[in-house]
Amino acid sequence: MSLLSERQKEELQKSILEYLHANNLHDAFNALKAETGSDYTPDPKAKYAGLLEKKWTSVIRLQKKIMDLENRNSALQEELSLSPAKRAALQTDWVPRAPAAYVLKGHRSPVQKVAFHPTFNLIASASEDATVKIWDWETGEFERTLKGHTRAVNDVAFDSKGNLLVTCSSDLFIKIWDVQNEWKNTKTFPGHEHTISCVRFLPGDLQIVSASRDHTIRIFDVASTHLVRTITSHADWVRWVEPSEDGRLLVSASNDQTAHVIDPLSGETKMELRGHEHVTEVAVFAPIAAYAAIRELAGIPNTERSSRPGAYAVTGARDKTIKIWDTQSGQLLRTLHGHDNWVRALVFRPGGKFLLSASDDKTIRVWELATGRCVKTVEAHGQFVSCMAWGPQAPADPAKTNGTTGKAEPEKFVNVVATGSVDQTIKIWLP
């Protein structure tokens, strides 16, 4: 059964006869003419002359066009999948890259710390200008200023639900602000005897922990503002304190060049991490998701113990280095060299593959944990980069991370990073 109409058949036969005649293939010409019973006489001026060649080359051209269009289509599909909305969802390895999406200007002095709200598209920034500012990180718009402190605000943090904001200052006070009640300052803690450097909510949000230049770490009850415990672990200014995911451990950094792992219930120093040659600026626990990469880096076997929160810590110091530690043995696992100035902030990429560091050398560096290599350097600010935070993350369920399952639950997170600088700006880095 032919796919051609009678007219198309006739055209094809006549154009084949023309082709055979023009190429002196007389036997084939006569055979086809006899077979089809055609009485066609070739004519170089007839429309069938050269028709077969034209059709043949146009088919090849069309085939090529179709292939080009298919290639272009797949390239566009790929490009579409990398559009900002899709890219944010798909990029499991995203890390900040220049230029920043937004530069937030408004502070009149250096920015000390930044903190993301756990559910809203909000970020809080603390500054030496004695204020806290709230911004919308998705649009880059300024929202409001929180005034109450009388000297530099050194740290800012949200509770796990984002209902409360806590700040600490060189004015010796810690303040709590009610996010849902017009950001009113509802509680003030007469906190320490000297500058307060750092403050965090403990898991459960019932207590806060703070670190001060008075050499102490203090734990306060949020509801009553009462002092629960004073921990005297360091011999100098305590720059940083942070709880583990389950709240069973604290890690602190101090001018005494050490970091300490502390039991918040007893106040006992479980381990001293000594190795830096200058002020230790920052200390953070590694998330459980990063354990596999850290073990690969250090050649440690995968044991049951190391699936518990607080098994590894990372410190950054004025000696320009970053150090990775086993908190139970106190063993230094690796030193990361690369920054040309003080290391001021450390943030793990959710998922645990990368560690990000911010420094007074004005850069952010991205370290691949499994190899210890610096895989990216971002020129971040025109001045010292004083702080950095990764966007909202769903908190891990402590019941699932206490070592009973041996596996970390996958966390939900957003691909956004914020940095603050001595240049008085906050930068928002988005895919």
Backbone torsions as a table, in degrees:
resi	resn	phi	psi	omega
1	MET	NA	122.6	-176.2
2	SER	-81.8	144.4	176.6
3	LEU	-85.7	-7.9	-175.0
4	LEU	-97.7	149.1	174.1
5	SER	-77.2	168.8	-179.4
6	GLU	-59.0	-40.3	-178.6
7	ARG	-66.8	-41.2	179.6
8	GLN	-65.8	-39.1	178.4
9	LYS	-59.9	-46.4	-179.0
10	GLU	-61.3	-43.3	178.8
11	GLU	-61.8	-43.0	-178.9
12	LEU	-64.5	-45.9	-179.1
13	GLN	-61.7	-45.3	-178.2
14	LYS	-66.4	-37.3	-179.8
15	SER	-71.4	-31.0	175.3
16	ILE	-68.4	-43.4	178.2
17	LEU	-59.2	-43.0	177.0
18	GLU	-59.5	-43.9	-178.3
19	TYR	-63.0	-45.5	-178.9
20	LEU	-65.3	-40.7	-178.9
21	HIS	-67.0	-44.2	-177.8
22	ALA	-65.3	-26.7	-179.0
23	ASN	-101.2	17.1	176.1
24	ASN	57.8	31.1	177.0
25	LEU	-94.6	71.9	-169.3
26	HIS	-68.0	-39.3	-179.6
27	ASP	-62.1	-46.5	179.8
28	ALA	-64.2	-39.3	179.8
29	PHE	-59.3	-50.3	-177.1
30	ASN	-65.7	-38.7	-178.8
31	ALA	-63.7	-46.6	-179.1
32	LEU	-64.3	-40.3	-179.3
33	LYS	-62.6	-43.8	-179.8
34	ALA	-67.4	-43.3	-177.0
35	GLU	-61.9	-40.7	-176.1
36	THR	-90.8	-10.5	-179.6
37	GLY	67.2	30.8	-177.6
38	SER	-87.7	144.3	176.4
39	ASP	-108.2	24.8	-175.6
40	TYR	-70.9	134.1	176.2
41	THR	-109.7	121.4	-178.3
42	PRO	-57.7	143.8	179.9
43	ASP	-146.3	117.3	-176.8
44	PRO	-59.7	-19.4	-178.8
45	LYS	-93.4	-8.2	-178.0
46	ALA	-70.1	158.2	-176.3
47	LYS	-68.5	-15.9	-178.8
48	TYR	-81.7	-14.6	-178.9
49	ALA	-66.4	123.6	178.3
50	GLY	74.4	4.3	-176.5
51	LEU	-67.5	-40.3	-178.4
52	LEU	-61.1	-46.3	179.9
53	GLU	-60.5	-43.3	-179.0
54	LYS	-60.8	-47.4	-178.5
55	LYS	-62.4	-43.1	-177.0
56	TRP	-60.5	-48.0	-178.4
57	THR	-68.8	-32.9	180.0
58	SER	-69.3	-33.2	176.6
59	VAL	-63.2	-43.9	179.6
60	ILE	-63.4	-41.7	178.1
61	ARG	-61.1	-43.6	179.9
62	LEU	-63.2	-41.2	177.8
63	GLN	-58.4	-44.2	-179.4
64	LYS	-63.9	-42.1	179.1
65	LYS	-61.1	-42.9	179.6
66	ILE	-61.1	-43.7	179.4
67	MET	-63.1	-42.6	178.1
68	ASP	-61.0	-43.7	-179.6
69	LEU	-64.5	-38.6	178.7
70	GLU	-64.3	-41.5	177.9
71	ASN	-63.3	-43.9	179.3
72	ARG	-62.8	-40.6	179.8
73	ASN	-60.8	-45.9	-178.9
74	SER	-67.6	-33.6	177.3
75	ALA	-65.4	-42.1	178.6
76	LEU	-65.9	-38.4	178.2
77	GLN	-60.9	-41.7	179.6
78	GLU	-64.2	-43.6	179.6
79	GLU	-61.8	-40.3	-179.8
80	LEU	-64.1	-39.5	-179.9
81	SER	-68.0	-16.9	177.4
82	LEU	-101.7	16.3	174.2
83	SER	-66.8	154.6	-172.2
84	PRO	-47.5	-45.0	-176.6
85	ALA	-65.1	-47.6	-179.0
86	LYS	-68.7	-42.0	-175.0
87	ARG	-59.9	-42.1	-179.9
88	ALA	-58.8	-38.4	-178.5
89	ALA	-77.3	-36.8	-171.6
90	LEU	-87.8	-27.4	-171.3
91	GLN	-77.2	92.5	-179.5
92	THR	-77.4	-14.5	179.7
93	ASP	-111.4	15.9	-176.8
94	TRP	-61.8	135.8	170.4
95	VAL	-136.1	159.0	-175.6
96	PRO	-57.9	144.9	172.2
97	ARG	-142.7	148.5	-178.8
98	ALA	-71.3	149.1	-0.9
99	PRO	-87.4	163.9	176.4
100	ALA	-67.2	150.5	179.7
101	ALA	-69.6	-40.1	-179.5
102	TYR	-139.3	146.9	169.9
103	VAL	-117.3	113.6	-175.8
104	LEU	-94.4	117.5	-176.8
105	LYS	-116.0	139.9	-179.8
106	GLY	169.1	-32.1	178.0
107	HIS	-71.2	149.4	-178.0
108	ARG	-103.9	1.9	177.5
109	SER	-145.1	173.4	-179.0
110	PRO	-53.0	146.0	176.7
111	VAL	-87.5	128.7	-174.7
112	GLN	-94.0	-43.9	-177.0
113	LYS	-149.1	156.6	174.1
114	VAL	-132.2	147.4	178.5
115	ALA	-145.1	134.8	178.4
116	PHE	-88.1	140.1	171.0
117	HIS	-68.8	138.2	-174.5
118	PRO	-67.8	-21.2	-178.9
119	THR	-127.2	-37.5	179.9
120	PHE	-83.3	163.3	177.8
121	ASN	-83.4	53.3	-176.3
122	LEU	-118.9	150.5	174.7
123	ILE	-135.0	141.2	177.4
124	ALA	-109.3	139.1	177.1
125	SER	-124.9	136.4	178.9
126	ALA	-108.5	139.6	-174.3
127	SER	-136.2	161.7	174.5
128	GLU	-67.8	-9.8	179.0
129	ASP	-80.5	11.2	176.7
130	ALA	74.3	11.4	178.8
131	THR	-119.2	162.6	168.1
132	VAL	-117.4	134.5	177.6
133	LYS	-116.7	144.0	178.6
134	ILE	-110.7	133.1	-176.3
135	TRP	-131.0	156.4	170.0
136	ASP	-94.8	110.5	-173.9
137	TRP	-74.7	-18.1	-179.2
138	GLU	-77.7	-32.8	-178.9
139	THR	-106.9	-15.2	-177.4
140	GLY	79.4	13.9	-176.6
141	GLU	-92.3	144.8	176.0
142	PHE	-76.1	137.3	-178.8
143	GLU	-105.7	-56.2	-177.9
144	ARG	-165.3	166.2	176.2
145	THR	-115.5	134.9	176.3
146	LEU	-103.5	118.1	-179.3
147	LYS	-114.1	141.1	-178.7
148	GLY	174.1	-38.1	176.2
149	HIS	-76.2	152.9	-177.7
150	THR	-108.2	-7.8	175.9
151	ARG	-136.2	-174.3	-175.5
152	ALA	-49.0	133.8	172.3
153	VAL	-91.6	119.2	-170.3
154	ASN	-97.7	-19.5	179.4
155	ASP	-155.4	159.0	-179.2
156	VAL	-150.9	138.7	-180.0
157	ALA	-154.5	145.5	175.0
158	PHE	-95.9	154.8	169.6
159	ASP	-75.9	176.2	-171.0
160	SER	-66.5	-26.8	-179.6
161	LYS	-94.7	-12.0	-179.1
162	GLY	81.9	16.2	178.7
163	ASN	-81.1	-31.4	-176.8
164	LEU	-126.0	149.4	174.8
165	LEU	-120.8	135.8	177.7
166	VAL	-117.0	139.9	178.3
167	THR	-132.4	156.3	175.0
168	CYS	-138.2	155.4	-168.6
169	SER	-145.0	166.7	172.9
170	SER	-72.3	-7.0	176.6
171	ASP	-81.4	6.9	176.3
172	LEU	76.8	8.0	-179.4
173	PHE	-111.7	150.9	169.2
174	ILE	-111.2	135.5	179.9
175	LYS	-124.9	145.9	174.2
176	ILE	-115.3	135.0	-177.2
177	TRP	-118.2	134.3	-177.8
178	ASP	-89.2	105.0	-175.5
179	VAL	-59.7	-39.4	-174.6
180	GLN	-81.7	-11.7	-179.6
181	ASN	-115.2	60.6	176.7
182	GLU	57.7	27.7	177.2
183	TRP	59.6	32.5	-179.1
184	LYS	-69.4	143.7	175.0
185	ASN	-78.0	102.7	-173.4
186	THR	-95.9	-23.2	-178.7
187	LYS	-140.6	143.1	175.3
188	THR	-132.1	126.8	-179.2
189	PHE	-104.6	122.5	171.1
190	PRO	-73.5	91.2	-160.0
191	GLY	-79.4	-60.7	-169.0
192	HIS	-136.4	177.7	180.0
193	GLU	-96.9	2.7	178.4
194	HIS	-156.0	177.0	179.3
195	THR	-39.4	132.1	176.0
196	ILE	-99.1	120.4	-171.8
197	SER	-90.2	-32.7	-167.0
198	CYS	-150.9	144.6	176.4
199	VAL	-148.8	142.2	-179.5
200	ARG	-144.7	150.9	167.0
201	PHE	-78.6	138.9	171.9
202	LEU	-80.0	151.4	177.9
203	PRO	-51.6	134.4	-174.4
204	GLY	103.1	-20.2	174.2
205	ASP	65.0	13.9	-179.6
206	LEU	-89.2	-20.3	-178.6
207	GLN	-132.8	157.4	172.0
208	ILE	-121.2	154.3	176.7
209	VAL	-123.7	137.8	-177.7
210	SER	-133.7	156.0	179.8
211	ALA	-126.8	143.5	-171.4
212	SER	-141.2	164.5	175.0
213	ARG	-71.7	-9.7	176.9
214	ASP	-80.7	13.2	176.6
215	HIS	76.0	2.8	-176.7
216	THR	-111.9	160.6	167.9
217	ILE	-114.0	133.4	-178.2
218	ARG	-127.1	146.0	177.4
219	ILE	-115.6	129.4	-178.3
220	PHE	-120.5	149.3	172.7
221	ASP	-84.0	127.3	-175.1
222	VAL	-67.6	-44.6	-174.7
223	ALA	-63.9	-45.5	-174.5
224	SER	-98.4	-13.0	-173.2
225	THR	65.7	10.5	-179.0
226	HIS	-73.5	147.2	174.1
227	LEU	-75.1	124.0	-178.3
228	VAL	-93.2	-40.9	-174.9
229	ARG	-157.7	140.0	171.1
230	THR	-111.1	126.0	-178.5
231	ILE	-110.9	117.3	177.8
232	THR	-107.8	90.7	-174.9
233	SER	-109.5	-35.4	-176.0
234	HIS	-99.2	160.4	-179.4
235	ALA	-100.4	6.0	-177.6
236	ASP	-153.9	-175.4	179.4
237	TRP	-46.2	125.2	175.5
238	VAL	-93.5	114.9	-173.1
239	ARG	-84.4	-31.7	-168.2
240	TRP	-150.0	143.9	170.3
241	VAL	-146.1	141.2	-177.8
242	GLU	-150.1	136.6	178.5
243	PRO	-84.9	158.3	171.3
244	SER	-74.6	167.9	-176.9
245	GLU	-56.3	-35.4	-178.5
246	ASP	-94.2	-1.3	177.4
247	GLY	76.6	7.1	-177.4
248	ARG	-83.3	-14.9	-179.8
249	LEU	-136.7	154.7	169.5
250	LEU	-119.7	148.9	169.3
251	VAL	-123.0	135.7	-175.5
252	SER	-130.2	156.2	178.5
253	ALA	-129.2	144.6	-171.7
254	SER	-143.1	162.2	172.8
255	ASN	-64.3	-16.2	178.7
256	ASP	-75.9	10.4	174.2
257	GLN	73.4	11.7	178.9
258	THR	-119.5	167.1	165.5
259	ALA	-121.0	143.8	179.7
260	HIS	-119.7	143.0	170.3
261	VAL	-103.1	122.0	-168.3
262	ILE	-125.3	143.6	171.5
263	ASP	-85.8	114.4	-175.4
264	PRO	-69.5	-20.0	-179.0
265	LEU	-78.2	-41.6	-178.7
266	SER	-99.0	-19.8	-175.4
267	GLY	80.7	4.5	-176.4
268	GLU	-76.5	138.8	174.5
269	THR	-80.8	113.3	-177.2
270	LYS	-80.3	-33.3	-177.9
271	MET	-156.9	138.1	173.0
272	GLU	-103.8	126.8	179.5
273	LEU	-101.8	100.6	-174.1
274	ARG	-114.7	129.1	-178.5
275	GLY	176.9	-24.6	177.6
276	HIS	-72.0	153.3	-177.6
277	GLU	-108.0	13.8	179.7
278	HIS	-157.6	178.6	179.2
279	VAL	-46.8	129.5	174.1
280	THR	-87.2	116.6	-173.8
281	GLU	-86.8	-36.0	-169.5
282	VAL	-146.6	143.7	176.4
283	ALA	-144.4	128.6	-179.9
284	VAL	-135.8	148.1	172.7
285	PHE	-80.5	144.5	175.7
286	ALA	-76.3	138.9	174.5
287	PRO	-69.2	155.7	-178.4
288	ILE	-57.2	-32.8	-179.8
289	ALA	-61.3	-21.3	-177.8
290	ALA	-91.7	-7.3	-173.8
291	TYR	-59.7	-42.8	-177.2
292	ALA	-59.9	-43.8	-179.2
293	ALA	-67.2	-39.6	179.9
294	ILE	-66.3	-41.0	178.7
295	ARG	-64.2	-39.3	177.7
296	GLU	-62.3	-43.3	179.7
297	LEU	-60.2	-42.1	-173.6
298	ALA	-96.0	-6.3	-178.8
299	GLY	69.5	36.5	-178.8
300	ILE	-96.2	134.7	176.8
301	PRO	-67.0	152.7	-177.0
302	ASN	-79.9	97.0	-177.6
303	THR	-104.8	164.9	-178.0
304	GLU	-62.7	-42.0	-175.4
305	ARG	-56.3	-39.3	-171.9
306	SER	-80.6	14.6	171.7
307	SER	-97.9	3.9	178.6
308	ARG	-90.3	148.9	177.5
309	PRO	-60.0	145.9	176.1
310	GLY	83.8	12.5	-177.9
311	ALA	-72.0	-31.9	-179.4
312	TYR	-130.4	147.1	177.2
313	ALA	-131.9	156.1	178.0
314	VAL	-128.2	136.5	-178.8
315	THR	-124.9	150.5	175.8
316	GLY	-129.6	144.7	-171.8
317	ALA	-143.0	173.7	177.8
318	ARG	-73.5	-6.9	174.6
319	ASP	-81.4	9.6	175.0
320	LYS	74.4	7.3	-177.8
321	THR	-111.3	162.4	173.1
322	ILE	-119.6	133.9	-179.6
323	LYS	-123.7	138.5	178.7
324	ILE	-108.6	130.3	-171.9
325	TRP	-125.8	150.4	164.5
326	ASP	-90.1	117.6	-171.3
327	THR	-76.0	-21.1	-177.9
328	GLN	-81.0	-40.5	-179.3
329	SER	-93.3	-17.8	-176.0
330	GLY	78.6	6.3	-176.4
331	GLN	-73.1	134.9	173.2
332	LEU	-79.6	119.7	-175.9
333	LEU	-89.8	-36.6	-179.0
334	ARG	-165.1	144.7	172.1
335	THR	-111.3	129.9	179.8
336	LEU	-103.0	118.3	179.3
337	HIS	-104.6	142.5	177.6
338	GLY	169.7	-39.4	179.7
339	HIS	-70.9	150.3	-179.7
340	ASP	-103.3	9.1	-179.2
341	ASN	-158.3	-175.9	-177.1
342	TRP	-51.3	138.1	172.9
343	VAL	-90.6	123.1	-170.5
344	ARG	-111.6	-22.9	-177.3
345	ALA	-149.4	145.8	178.3
346	LEU	-133.8	132.7	-179.5
347	VAL	-140.8	131.2	174.0
348	PHE	-85.6	138.4	172.2
349	ARG	-72.8	128.8	177.1
350	PRO	-54.1	138.2	-173.1
351	GLY	106.5	-25.6	169.6
352	GLY	83.6	6.7	-176.8
353	LYS	-80.8	-34.3	-174.3
354	PHE	-124.2	151.5	169.3
355	LEU	-114.0	133.0	177.3
356	LEU	-108.1	139.6	178.0
357	SER	-130.5	146.1	177.9
358	ALA	-121.6	146.4	-169.5
359	SER	-145.1	163.6	173.7
360	ASP	-70.0	-3.0	173.4
361	ASP	-83.4	10.7	174.1
362	LYS	75.6	10.8	-176.8
363	THR	-117.0	162.5	161.9
364	ILE	-107.9	135.8	173.7
365	ARG	-116.7	143.8	179.2
366	VAL	-112.7	123.0	-177.2
367	TRP	-111.4	130.4	173.9
368	GLU	-82.4	116.1	-170.7
369	LEU	-65.1	-39.2	-174.7
370	ALA	-64.3	-26.2	-177.9
371	THR	-113.6	-18.9	-176.7
372	GLY	77.6	10.6	-179.3
373	ARG	-85.8	145.0	170.1
374	CYS	-83.1	113.2	-174.4
375	VAL	-98.1	-11.0	-179.1
376	LYS	-158.9	141.5	172.7
377	THR	-126.1	124.8	180.0
378	VAL	-111.4	121.6	173.3
379	GLU	-71.7	103.4	-165.2
380	ALA	-92.7	-47.3	-174.9
381	HIS	-136.4	168.2	177.2
382	GLY	-84.5	-5.7	179.0
383	GLN	-138.7	-176.3	179.7
384	PHE	-50.6	137.0	173.2
385	VAL	-91.9	113.0	-171.1
386	SER	-93.7	-22.6	-175.9
387	CYS	-156.6	163.1	-178.6
388	MET	-157.8	146.5	176.1
389	ALA	-145.3	148.0	172.6
390	TRP	-95.1	151.7	-174.9
391	GLY	-62.1	-178.0	-173.5
392	PRO	-55.1	139.3	174.9
393	GLN	-132.2	140.5	174.2
394	ALA	-70.3	126.5	-177.7
395	PRO	-63.9	142.7	178.2
396	ALA	-71.0	147.2	178.2
397	ASP	-77.5	116.6	-177.0
398	PRO	-56.0	-31.9	-179.8
399	ALA	-62.5	-25.4	-177.0
400	LYS	-97.2	-2.9	-176.6
401	THR	-122.7	20.5	-176.8
402	ASN	-94.7	15.2	175.4
403	GLY	95.2	-5.9	-178.2
404	THR	-74.4	-35.3	-178.9
405	THR	-92.2	-25.3	-177.5
406	GLY	75.7	2.8	179.9
407	LYS	-132.5	140.2	176.6
408	ALA	-82.3	140.4	174.8
409	GLU	-73.1	139.5	176.7
410	PRO	-64.8	134.4	-178.5
411	GLU	-99.9	150.6	174.3
412	LYS	-89.6	136.5	-179.7
413	PHE	-150.9	166.1	-179.3
414	VAL	-114.2	139.0	177.4
415	ASN	-81.1	88.6	173.9
416	VAL	-155.2	138.6	177.7
417	VAL	-127.6	143.5	175.4
418	ALA	-122.3	141.0	174.2
419	THR	-128.1	150.5	176.3
420	GLY	-125.8	154.5	-170.8
421	SER	-144.6	163.6	172.4
422	VAL	-63.6	-18.1	178.1
423	ASP	-75.2	6.4	174.6
424	GLN	75.1	8.9	180.0
425	THR	-112.3	159.2	168.9
426	ILE	-115.0	135.6	176.0
427	LYS	-113.5	138.1	177.9
428	ILE	-107.2	124.2	-178.8
429	TRP	-109.8	120.5	-177.0
430	LEU	-127.2	158.0	175.8
431	PRO	-64.3	NA	NA
